[in-house]
Amino acid sequence: MTKQNMKEYRSLCEELRQLDGQRLMWLSRAERSTRAPSKTPVLGGQHDPMPIIVDRLSEIREQADRLYNRLVDAKLRIERAIDKLPSVQRQLMRARYIEGKCWGAIAKEMGYSEERLYQLHRKALGILFSKK
């Protein structure tokens, strides 16, 4: 596993979050347009914005599906690498990178200070990135 694998995973997570935001925006537009039909032209002069909204939601869904498949592959690569770590480091790395927990929550859950977690984290990264 490499740093690039971990960066790719975080990037894919963020892209999916952004797509979900877009999806919610378009769903909101759909809801607004079905509540109050109007003769006022909308979205480029068309009276019925629903075809545009449906097309955009479909595009977002297809893009999200592709990203999700890549995310699953990236997550599996990370999980396989993490599974080879010693128990405490495995628990830390899984909480941080797979579950997305913050340092404070992990420290409380594991009963370590955040400083000790940083040390364990550095050691785990050294192990992960040294294996080919």
C-alpha positions as CSV (number, residue, x, y, z in Angstrom):
1,M,0.0,0.0,0.0
2,T,1.2,3.5,-0.7
3,K,0.3,7.0,0.4
4,Q,-1.3,7.5,-3.0
5,N,-3.8,4.6,-2.2
6,M,-4.9,6.4,1.0
7,K,-5.1,9.8,-0.8
8,E,-7.2,8.2,-3.6
9,Y,-9.6,6.7,-1.0
10,R,-10.1,10.1,0.8
11,S,-10.5,11.8,-2.6
12,L,-13.1,9.4,-3.8
13,C,-15.0,9.8,-0.5
14,E,-15.0,13.6,-1.0
15,E,-16.1,13.3,-4.6
16,L,-19.1,11.1,-3.5
17,R,-20.0,13.6,-0.8
18,Q,-20.0,16.4,-3.4
19,L,-22.1,14.3,-5.8
20,D,-24.6,13.7,-3.0
21,G,-24.8,17.4,-2.5
22,Q,-25.6,17.9,-6.2
23,R,-28.1,15.1,-6.1
24,L,-29.9,16.7,-3.1
25,M,-29.9,20.1,-4.9
26,W,-31.5,18.6,-8.0
27,L,-34.0,16.7,-5.9
28,S,-35.0,19.9,-4.2
29,R,-35.5,21.5,-7.6
30,A,-37.7,18.7,-8.7
31,E,-39.7,19.0,-5.5
32,R,-40.1,22.8,-6.0
33,S,-41.1,22.4,-9.6
34,T,-43.8,19.8,-8.9
35,R,-45.3,21.8,-6.0
36,A,-46.0,25.0,-7.9
37,P,-46.5,24.7,-11.6
38,S,-46.0,27.9,-13.4
39,K,-46.3,29.3,-16.9
40,T,-43.0,31.2,-16.2
41,P,-40.2,29.8,-18.3
42,V,-37.5,28.1,-16.3
43,L,-34.2,26.5,-17.1
44,G,-33.4,27.9,-20.5
45,G,-37.0,28.9,-21.5
46,Q,-38.6,25.5,-21.1
47,H,-41.9,25.3,-19.2
48,D,-41.3,21.8,-17.8
49,P,-37.9,21.5,-16.0
50,M,-38.5,17.9,-15.1
51,P,-36.8,16.3,-18.1
52,I,-33.7,18.3,-17.4
53,I,-33.8,17.4,-13.7
54,V,-34.4,13.7,-14.4
55,D,-31.5,13.7,-16.9
56,R,-29.2,15.4,-14.5
57,L,-30.1,13.1,-11.7
58,S,-29.5,10.1,-14.0
59,E,-26.0,11.5,-14.9
60,I,-25.2,12.0,-11.2
61,R,-26.4,8.4,-10.4
62,E,-24.1,7.0,-13.1
63,Q,-21.2,9.0,-12.0
64,A,-21.8,8.0,-8.4
65,D,-22.0,4.4,-9.3
66,R,-18.6,4.5,-11.0
67,L,-17.1,6.4,-8.1
68,Y,-18.6,4.0,-5.6
69,N,-17.1,1.0,-7.4
70,R,-13.7,2.6,-7.4
71,L,-14.2,3.5,-3.7
72,V,-14.9,-0.1,-2.8
73,D,-11.8,-1.3,-4.6
74,A,-9.7,1.3,-2.8
75,K,-11.2,0.5,0.5
76,L,-10.5,-3.2,0.0
77,R,-6.8,-2.5,-0.8
78,I,-6.5,-0.4,2.4
79,E,-8.4,-3.0,4.6
80,R,-6.1,-5.8,3.3
81,A,-3.0,-3.8,4.2
82,I,-4.4,-2.7,7.6
83,D,-5.3,-6.3,8.5
84,K,-1.6,-7.2,8.4
85,L,-0.8,-4.7,11.2
86,P,-0.5,-5.6,14.9
87,S,-3.8,-5.4,16.8
88,V,-3.5,-2.0,18.4
89,Q,-2.3,-0.3,15.2
90,R,-4.9,-2.2,13.2
91,Q,-7.7,-0.9,15.4
92,L,-6.3,2.6,15.2
93,M,-5.9,2.6,11.4
94,R,-9.3,1.1,10.8
95,A,-11.0,3.7,13.1
96,R,-9.2,6.5,11.4
97,Y,-9.2,5.6,7.7
98,I,-12.1,3.2,7.3
99,E,-14.6,4.5,9.9
100,G,-13.4,8.1,9.5
101,K,-13.2,8.9,13.2
102,C,-11.5,11.9,14.6
103,W,-8.4,11.6,16.8
104,G,-10.3,12.5,20.0
105,A,-12.9,9.9,19.5
106,I,-10.3,7.2,18.8
107,A,-8.3,8.2,21.8
108,K,-11.3,8.0,24.1
109,E,-12.4,4.6,22.5
110,M,-8.9,3.1,22.8
111,G,-7.9,4.6,26.1
112,Y,-4.8,6.3,24.8
113,S,-3.7,10.0,24.7
114,E,-3.9,11.6,21.3
115,E,-0.1,12.0,21.4
116,R,0.3,8.3,21.9
117,L,-2.1,7.7,19.0
118,Y,0.1,9.9,16.7
119,Q,3.1,7.8,17.6
120,L,1.2,4.5,16.9
121,H,-0.1,6.0,13.7
122,R,3.4,7.0,12.5
123,K,4.7,3.5,13.3
124,A,1.7,1.9,11.4
125,L,2.3,4.1,8.4
126,G,5.9,3.1,8.4
127,I,4.9,-0.5,8.4
128,L,2.3,-0.1,5.7
129,F,4.4,2.0,3.3
130,S,7.5,-0.2,3.7
131,K,5.7,-3.3,2.5
132,K,5.5,-3.8,-1.3
